[in-house]
Amino acid sequence: MNITSNTLTLAAMGVLLGLISTATMAHADGHQTAATQGVNVNTQLMAAVNSSVRKKDNTLRDQYRHPAETLAFFDVKPTDTVIELWPGTGWYTEILAPYLAKQGHYVAAGFETEPKQDTPGNNFRAKAGKAYQAWLTDNKAQLGPVHNVVLDPPSRLTLGTPESADVVLTFRNLHNWAMQDQLEGVFTAAYQVLKSGGTFGVVEHRAKPGMKAESGYMDQAAMVALANKVGFSLTDSSEVNANPKDTKDHPKGVWTLPPRLALDAQDKAKYLAIGESDRMTLKFIKIAR
């Protein structure tokens, strides 16, 4: 893959047509409106977040995941080449693919759908990957073009032509790679595919000191140190996805909380009141070596 993104000249900060000098807030129905949080959400991004392309169940998660604020914080432009690592069922694909369809490129670095080894993890990811591909095909007209690559560490860690991407994003995946002892390889792959000055945007469940990856939570300082090791520099962090209600001591780890609710009906009201997990939101920049 060798995709060259166009450049986008941002309008002056005072011109409301090009930029909304605010972040966003989710209504109960998931619809995003302006709120004072100090990030600039351009009109194309706001339109993508509020698009009818998105499933209603997904928009209901906006109150916890703040997609407009998060993508604006990562400075994702409509002209960018963006690679999303392990997009899962397409929660962010519904926003990013239409947003990038006209001027940029959206690349989904998804699961291996034909694994060589028959393991529960491989089979789960293969089934999920096939469902995602079928969903992309069924919704191609609404989503726009999506380029697919396979991310299956350690055997498949090439995300594209070196220095071809403007942004690499990952949402709530770090613990999965850490449990496979593959986290450094994934960070290195992100570094290699990014252009000099490109952004590596990370959102992940935030651990208390001493927690293990098996809990689903990861230590923020350790993630910054690993990113620095492979060549990234932390340029900013945001508390947009923080949740002080999350005590992080749940019986089934982060999966105790919504949307998974691993305990089913047991203490369901309690965990719904907490909401989704407390999350770090980190913006790294590739520093040329």
Salt bridges, closest charged atoms under 4 A:
ASP62 OD1 - ARG54 NH2 2.79
ASP75 OD2 - LYS77 NZ 2.75
GLU94 OE2 - LYS55 NZ 3.16
GLU112 OE1 - ARG156 NH1 2.95
GLU114 OE2 - LYS130 NZ 3.75
GLU163 OE2 - LYS286 NZ 3.87
ASP166 OD1 - LYS195 NZ 3.05
GLU184 OE1 - LYS229 NZ 3.18
GLU204 OE2 - HIS175 ND1 2.92
GLU239 OE1 - ARG206 NH2 2.88
ASP246 OD1 - HIS250 NE2 2.74
ASP249 OD1 - HIS250 ND1 3.91
GLU276 OE2 - ARG61 NE 2.21
GLU276 OE1 - ARG65 NE 3.00
GLU276 OE1 - ARG279 NH2 2.67
ASP278 OD1 - ARG206 NH2 2.98
ASP278 OD2 - LYS248 NZ 2.69
